[in-house]
Amino acid sequence: MTTMIAEVYVAFKSAGADDDKALAAASAIADYQRDIAELKGDVKLIKWIVGFNLAFSVTVLFLIVRVVATAA
């Protein structure tokens, strides 16, 4: 079942579009908004992963430098 945005449907109807075309366009826009919301969540997850990886890499690099400095 597809969802649609009523305001977009009314706007297309007032602009003179056919019922079928206005309904299809409003449904397509709703699908795009859902996809964008999903992508925003994915980007947020990727930011957390990159931040954790950076912190972990800096910690490992610091420990390696410390071990090499004490061995010398």
PyMOL commands that set and color helices and strands:
alter all, ss='L'
color gray80, all
select helices_A, chain A and resi 6-14+19-71
alter helices_A, ss='H'
color red, helices_A
deselect
rebuild
show_as cartoon
